[in-house]
Amino acid sequence: MKLPEAEVELFYKLFNPLLVYAGQRTKLAPHLASPQDLRKLTLEQIIEIRNALYDQIQLFDSFMAQNPAGASATELEIVAGWKNFVRGMFYIIRYQKDYAVFLTSEAPAKAYGVRALYTSFEEMIGANLPLAVNTVLLPFKEYIICDGLISSYSMSFGSGIRQSLNEAYQRAKSQFGIITNFNSSEKRQSDMDSLKFYLRTQASREEYAAEIYALTRKSRDLLVFYHQEMGKSAAKSFKKHFNMIGIQNAWFGILEGMIIASGKTRPEAETRALEIVPADKRELVYFFPVNKK
């Protein structure tokens, strides 16, 4: 999940002179003469300069205009992209093969796939996730990275908070995808994706009842999907009850949470349902079997 080493070297070739320039211009470290002088500063001093840089975005433009690092036009384009930084508190949700997932703490939550620099995030901050951190995300070519200055919060997460974070992560992933490149357009969530997300659990169905109602009025396909999913959910409890009382080798049809037809075979159950269900509601019926255990 690390950036290739050559790319890390390029990042610091550009970022360290930018910090030196910001330190000079903001007078937080006016005596800095070269990137090597950054080693003489404490981490707190470097973070102060970095924060001032992002607070005064015009410093990016003046740095590129003066180009004290002698960067090429292509390299200056990378620096220009950093004006699109994302700063704040994030929750590191999980480690994937190619990146760590950073979830924004502000709504709407978005999940970013972030590459580490020389040291992996797991080596840097540990494997116990989720973890709250403060950092800045930057675009770097086809990747998203953090600027190398990352601090963690001493916070413990109970089961309730963990569940809420996972819910936010699932929502972000469903709505925007995992964002791995600032240059790519964010995924737009379709109505069907939204409905699938809202119907995932009983808790989510209750929480998003108004949204579900609105979506099922938007199209026939959404209405049919809703009834099929709700029928599937209701069938679980019916199957359990039927098995308890010894009913087996039969088919049933559910509509609005109620058994409305049955038969020894699916065609038989469907035929009986067609006889009593209005034409405009027939495709809403969910059919399921109860077999011998």
NUROLO-482374 format. One line per field, with one value per residue (C-alpha): residue in one letter; residue number from 1; x, y, z. Coordinates in nm, 4 decimals. Example, Ala and Ser with C-alpha at 12.3 -4.5 7.8 and 13.67 -1.06 7.14 Angstrom:
<pts>
res: c(A,S) .
n: c(1,2) .
c1: c(1.2300,1.3670) .
c2: c(-0.4500,-0.1060) .
c3: c(0.7800,0.7140) .
</pts>
This chain:
<pts>
res: c(M,K,L,P,E,A,E,V,E,L,F,Y,K,L,F,N,P,L,L,V,Y,A,G,Q,R,T,K,L,A,P,H,L,A,S,P,Q,D,L,R,K,L,T,L,E,Q,I,I,E,I,R,N,A,L,Y,D,Q,I,Q,L,F,D,S,F,M,A,Q,N,P,A,G,A,S,A,T,E,L,E,I,V,A,G,W,K,N,F,V,R,G,M,F,Y,I,I,R,Y,Q,K,D,Y,A,V,F,L,T,S,E,A,P,A,K,A,Y,G,V,R,A,L,Y,T,S,F,E,E,M,I,G,A,N,L,P,L,A,V,N,T,V,L,L,P,F,K,E,Y,I,I,C,D,G,L,I,S,S,Y,S,M,S,F,G,S,G,I,R,Q,S,L,N,E,A,Y,Q,R,A,K,S,Q,F,G,I,I,T,N,F,N,S,S,E,K,R,Q,S,D,M,D,S,L,K,F,Y,L,R,T,Q,A,S,R,E,E,Y,A,A,E,I,Y,A,L,T,R,K,S,R,D,L,L,V,F,Y,H,Q,E,M,G,K,S,A,A,K,S,F,K,K,H,F,N,M,I,G,I,Q,N,A,W,F,G,I,L,E,G,M,I,I,A,S,G,K,T,R,P,E,A,E,T,R,A,L,E,I,V,P,A,D,K,R,E,L,V,Y,F,F,P,V,N,K,K) .
n: c(1,2,3,4,5,6,7,8,9,10,11,12,13,14,15,16,17,18,19,20,21,22,23,24,25,26,27,28,29,30,31,32,33,34,35,36,37,38,39,40,41,42,43,44,45,46,47,48,49,50,51,52,53,54,55,56,57,58,59,60,61,62,63,64,65,66,67,68,69,70,71,72,73,74,75,76,77,78,79,80,81,82,83,84,85,86,87,88,89,90,91,92,93,94,95,96,97,98,99,100,101,102,103,104,105,106,107,108,109,110,111,112,113,114,115,116,117,118,119,120,121,122,123,124,125,126,127,128,129,130,131,132,133,134,135,136,137,138,139,140,141,142,143,144,145,146,147,148,149,150,151,152,153,154,155,156,157,158,159,160,161,162,163,164,165,166,167,168,169,170,171,172,173,174,175,176,177,178,179,180,181,182,183,184,185,186,187,188,189,190,191,192,193,194,195,196,197,198,199,200,201,202,203,204,205,206,207,208,209,210,211,212,213,214,215,216,217,218,219,220,221,222,223,224,225,226,227,228,229,230,231,232,233,234,235,236,237,238,239,240,241,242,243,244,245,246,247,248,249,250,251,252,253,254,255,256,257,258,259,260,261,262,263,264,265,266,267,268,269,270,271,272,273,274,275,276,277,278,279,280,281,282,283,284,285,286,287,288,289,290,291,292,293) .
c1: c(0.0000,0.3041,0.3869,0.6700,1.0027,1.0891,0.7564,0.8161,1.1489,0.9761,0.7137,0.9730,1.1742,0.8726,0.7101,1.0156,1.1118,0.7474,0.7655,1.0879,0.9227,0.6152,0.8358,1.0156,0.7074,0.5034,0.8082,0.7504,1.1005,1.2597,1.6114,1.5397,1.7719,1.7284,1.5227,1.8070,1.7370,1.3991,1.5860,1.6739,1.3069,1.0855,0.7886,0.5590,0.7352,0.7062,0.3363,0.2852,0.4450,0.2427,-0.0821,0.0039,0.0680,-0.2791,-0.4362,-0.2742,-0.3384,-0.1906,0.1504,0.1162,0.0777,0.3678,0.5885,0.5102,0.5674,0.9074,0.9960,1.2837,1.3170,1.3823,1.0982,0.9934,0.6573,0.5307,0.6449,0.4798,0.1534,0.1796,0.2229,-0.0750,-0.2873,-0.2099,-0.4388,-0.7180,-0.6026,-0.8444,-0.7571,-0.9048,-0.9797,-1.0183,-1.0951,-0.8643,-1.1175,-0.9146,-0.5972,-0.6331,-0.3625,-0.2986,-0.4073,-0.5524,-0.9141,-0.9500,-1.3075,-1.3810,-1.5320,-1.7566,-2.0800,-2.1293,-1.8687,-1.6311,-1.3841,-1.0399,-0.7891,-0.4619,-0.1057,0.1630,0.5099,0.8284,0.6617,0.3298,0.0450,0.0311,0.3978,0.3511,0.0351,-0.0437,-0.2975,-0.5710,-0.8474,-1.0501,-0.8162,-0.8803,-0.6023,-0.5387,-0.3602,-0.3843,-0.4634,-0.3019,-0.3323,-0.0079,-0.0221,-0.2729,-0.2601,-0.3875,-0.1308,-0.1076,0.1568,0.3660,0.2587,0.0018,-0.1030,-0.3381,-0.5958,-0.6013,-0.9564,-1.1151,-1.4179,-1.6963,-1.9127,-2.1759,-1.9291,-1.7623,-2.1006,-2.1765,-1.8408,-1.8935,-2.2396,-2.0912,-1.8204,-2.0726,-2.2831,-1.9818,-1.8680,-2.2174,-2.2616,-1.9179,-1.7117,-1.3630,-1.1961,-0.8408,-0.7723,-0.8637,-0.8743,-1.1511,-1.5137,-1.6905,-1.9319,-2.2905,-2.5196,-2.8165,-3.1659,-3.1382,-2.8076,-2.9677,-3.2656,-3.0410,-2.8458,-3.1606,-3.3046,-2.9930,-3.1110,-3.4212,-3.2502,-3.1684,-3.5221,-3.6588,-3.4039,-3.4608,-3.8347,-3.9124,-3.6388,-3.7588,-4.1153,-4.0035,-3.7891,-4.0602,-4.2818,-4.0225,-4.0372,-4.2025,-3.8668,-3.7898,-4.1342,-4.0985,-3.7487,-3.8724,-4.1542,-3.9292,-3.6697,-3.9305,-4.0894,-3.7519,-3.7005,-4.0471,-4.0020,-3.7247,-3.9571,-4.2367,-3.9999,-3.8882,-4.2467,-4.3619,-4.0740,-4.1677,-4.5256,-4.4274,-4.5277,-4.2930,-4.2592,-4.4783,-4.4578,-4.5983,-4.6548,-4.6075,-4.7511,-4.7278,-4.5909,-4.8830,-4.9147,-5.1674,-5.1279,-4.9795,-4.9391,-4.7392,-4.5373,-4.4401,-4.6667,-4.9559,-4.8886,-4.8464,-5.1739,-5.3629,-5.2014,-5.3015,-5.6617,-5.6884,-5.4171,-5.4963,-5.3026,-5.0973,-4.9672,-4.8897,-4.5188,-4.4877,-4.5583,-4.2517,-4.2622,-4.0568,-4.0377,-4.0502,-3.8675,-3.8262,-3.5299) .
c2: c(0.0000,0.2269,0.4663,0.3401,0.4608,0.6723,0.8516,0.9109,1.0741,1.2957,1.3936,1.5093,1.6786,1.9059,1.9135,1.9937,2.3052,2.4096,2.3857,2.5878,2.8522,2.8625,2.8925,3.1896,3.3692,3.3256,3.4159,3.1051,2.9919,3.2811,3.1408,2.8215,2.8134,2.4612,2.1440,2.0050,2.2781,2.1201,1.8575,2.1277,2.1913,2.0006,1.8079,2.0644,2.3467,2.1626,2.0983,2.4673,2.5627,2.3010,2.4277,2.7850,2.6672,2.5166,2.8197,3.0518,2.8731,3.1623,3.0368,2.7507,2.9967,3.2187,2.9121,2.7896,3.1369,3.1809,2.8104,2.8147,2.4361,2.4550,2.2116,2.1143,2.2130,1.8598,1.8712,2.2097,2.0574,1.8123,2.1030,2.2822,1.9754,2.0033,2.3039,2.0446,1.9014,1.7437,1.8288,1.7234,1.4276,1.0890,0.7404,0.4747,0.1972,-0.0836,-0.1776,-0.3060,-0.4514,-0.1261,0.1400,0.2247,0.3403,0.6876,0.7865,1.1570,1.2626,1.5259,1.4546,1.3372,1.0794,0.9822,0.6953,0.7567,0.4909,0.6425,0.5309,0.5627,0.7018,0.5286,0.3572,0.1732,0.3032,-0.0269,0.0052,0.3706,0.3623,-0.0036,-0.2632,-0.1832,-0.0230,0.1921,0.4758,0.8507,1.0562,1.4112,1.4624,1.6119,1.4119,1.5167,1.4086,1.2678,1.1542,0.8670,0.8187,0.9792,1.0194,1.1919,1.4605,1.2504,1.4440,1.2363,1.2379,0.9961,1.0613,0.8635,0.7425,0.4060,0.2917,0.0875,-0.1503,0.1171,0.3619,0.0866,-0.0074,0.3559,0.3960,0.0799,0.2017,0.5339,0.3498,0.1255,0.4294,0.6193,0.3206,0.2732,0.6415,0.7469,0.4302,0.4248,0.7330,0.6469,0.9304,1.2979,1.3240,1.0664,1.1694,1.0414,0.7573,0.8753,0.6491,0.5223,0.5037,0.1247,0.1367,0.3701,0.1404,-0.1637,0.0231,0.1320,-0.2214,-0.3970,-0.4424,-0.3925,-0.0984,0.0710,0.0105,0.1899,0.4720,0.5412,0.4705,0.8076,0.7667,0.4140,0.5380,0.8143,0.5812,0.3189,0.5914,0.6885,0.3817,0.0459,-0.1337,0.0147,-0.0788,-0.4387,-0.4664,-0.3353,-0.5904,-0.8772,-0.7866,-0.7440,-1.0736,-1.2444,-1.1045,-1.2121,-1.5601,-1.6375,-1.6221,-1.8028,-2.0864,-2.1221,-2.1330,-2.3782,-2.6120,-2.5993,-2.7090,-2.9718,-2.8094,-2.9154,-2.9639,-2.6670,-2.3236,-1.9976,-1.6458,-1.3348,-0.9888,-0.7031,-0.9439,-1.1868,-1.5351,-1.4967,-1.8272,-2.1739,-2.4957,-2.8155,-2.6636,-2.3098,-2.3099,-2.4172,-2.1385,-1.8841,-1.9903,-1.9458,-1.6077,-1.4913,-1.5803,-1.3406,-1.0721,-0.7624,-0.7510,-0.4472,-0.6257,-0.9710,-0.9083,-0.7816,-1.1283,-1.3100,-1.6913,-1.9237,-2.2989,-2.4839,-2.8132,-3.1144,-3.0754) .
c3: c(0.0000,-0.0407,-0.3214,-0.5462,-0.4055,-0.7097,-0.6736,-0.3026,-0.3877,-0.6432,-0.3880,-0.1362,-0.4120,-0.4587,-0.1155,0.0969,-0.1061,-0.0837,0.2966,0.2962,0.0797,0.3068,0.6149,0.4619,0.3321,0.6499,0.8621,1.0728,0.9770,0.7842,0.8152,0.6226,0.3238,0.1864,0.2366,0.4475,0.7036,0.7751,0.9769,1.2288,1.3047,1.5440,1.4105,1.5711,1.3833,1.0519,1.1096,1.1896,0.8576,0.6741,0.8261,0.7296,0.3735,0.3414,0.5105,0.2545,-0.0721,-0.2714,-0.1565,-0.4038,-0.6910,-0.5898,-0.5342,-0.8856,-1.0327,-0.8659,-0.8925,-0.6398,-0.6728,-1.0471,-1.1110,-1.4613,-1.6063,-1.5460,-1.1841,-1.1317,-1.2538,-0.9635,-0.7210,-0.8769,-0.8077,-0.4375,-0.4148,-0.4217,-0.0884,0.1590,0.5190,0.8504,1.0718,0.9096,1.0306,0.8931,0.8441,0.6917,0.5108,0.1563,-0.0669,-0.2547,-0.0074,0.3310,0.3439,0.4980,0.5841,0.6226,0.9538,0.7952,0.6101,0.3489,0.4394,0.1601,0.1531,0.0031,-0.0988,0.0265,-0.0452,0.2215,0.1480,0.2673,0.5650,0.5457,0.7586,0.9438,1.0423,1.1280,1.3378,1.4018,1.2977,1.5514,1.3459,1.3214,1.4131,1.4104,1.2515,1.1405,0.8109,0.4625,0.1500,-0.1762,-0.5383,-0.6758,-1.0378,-1.0456,-0.6674,-0.3501,-0.0728,0.2619,0.2965,0.5348,0.8440,1.0262,1.3910,1.5622,1.8321,2.1556,2.1144,2.1841,1.9892,2.1446,1.9475,1.8826,1.7322,1.5307,1.3889,1.3038,1.1302,0.9302,0.8323,0.7194,0.5260,0.3513,0.2648,0.1299,-0.0734,-0.2129,-0.2928,-0.4184,-0.4438,-0.2899,-0.4340,-0.5428,-0.7853,-0.7537,-1.1331,-1.1734,-1.1390,-0.8323,-0.8774,-0.8764,-0.6834,-0.8824,-0.7365,-0.7383,-0.5474,-0.2936,-0.2484,-0.2055,0.0612,0.2473,0.2476,0.3792,0.7378,0.9497,1.1193,0.7889,0.6609,0.9654,0.9476,0.5791,0.5636,0.4037,0.1428,0.0611,0.0184,-0.2185,-0.4291,-0.4715,-0.6194,-0.8805,-1.1047,-1.1483,-1.1369,-0.7951,-0.6640,-0.7843,-0.6384,-0.3036,-0.2812,-0.3894,-0.1253,0.1466,0.0463,0.0649,0.4146,0.5326,0.3837,0.6329,0.9323,0.7477,0.6532,1.0123,1.1382,0.8699,0.9503,1.3180,1.2474,0.9932,0.6641,0.3847,0.0096,-0.0792,-0.2432,-0.1087,-0.2402,-0.0237,-0.0846,0.1660,0.4267,0.4009,0.2499,-0.0326,-0.2210,-0.1878,-0.3822,-0.4065,-0.6928,-0.7939,-1.1026,-0.8821,-0.6310,-0.9128,-1.0756,-0.7507,-0.6929,-1.0406,-0.9653,-0.6717,-0.7103,-0.9215,-1.2494,-1.1496,-0.8374,-0.9698,-1.0291,-0.6721,-0.5291,-0.3968,-0.4236,-0.2061,-0.1360,0.1933,0.1508,0.3734,0.6076) .
</pts>
